[in-house]
Amino acid sequence: MKQLFDFFPVVVFAGTYFLTKDMILATGVLIGASALQLALDYARRRTVEKLHFYTFLVLLVFGGFTIFLNDPVYIKWKPSVVNWIFASIFLGGQLISKETVLEKLIKGLMKQAPHIEINVPQNQWPWLNLCWVMFFIMVGLLNIYVAFNYDEETWVTFRLVGLSSLNLVFFVLQFIHLSRYMKETNEEKTVNKPGAED
């Protein structure tokens, strides 16, 4: 469900474009959908995800230029810029901190599953973090290649299906790799033992 919520603005953007063939209108709808995403996020949790917030800020700049200058080239750059910002954050964090950005993210996610612990060897984190840096850089370059070497409809399809599929495949591969270092603890089992509450 969360993945569908994350991709909601892109789906609305692509749907609007294919219905109207109007990139400027689709960009306006994308900005509105992203703003709605933030509002719903805040209404549900009284906070917003940093990923959604920073993506919205970049969208506001590039989407604003697209609408104001009536030129879709700016919105085509947006996915690349977002990915390169993430690459810079992951790489910068690795250079200035002993704990990589990826390590912090994974440990934060694992707090939501207290019955599972993860013990990744410390020398693995920098390499895993660099994999994410390279992935973000390559996705950004691939977006630019498709945007400026194929027609508009192909780019919108790639934006909706291609980039989403690449992200999904990469995340699954990362999870498979990290799952080797995960194990279930006995905490939950102890709590659920018959008679434990007697």
GIPEJO-V671377 format. One record per helix or strand of 2 or more residues. SS is the DSSP state (alpha for helix, beta for strand). FROM is the first residue (numbers start at 1). TO is the last residue. Records with the same first field share a line. If there is no record, write none. Layout:
SS = FROM-TO  FROM-TO
//
This chain:
alpha = 2-20  23-45  50-69  73-96  101-110  122-149  152-179  187-191
beta = 116-118  182-184
//
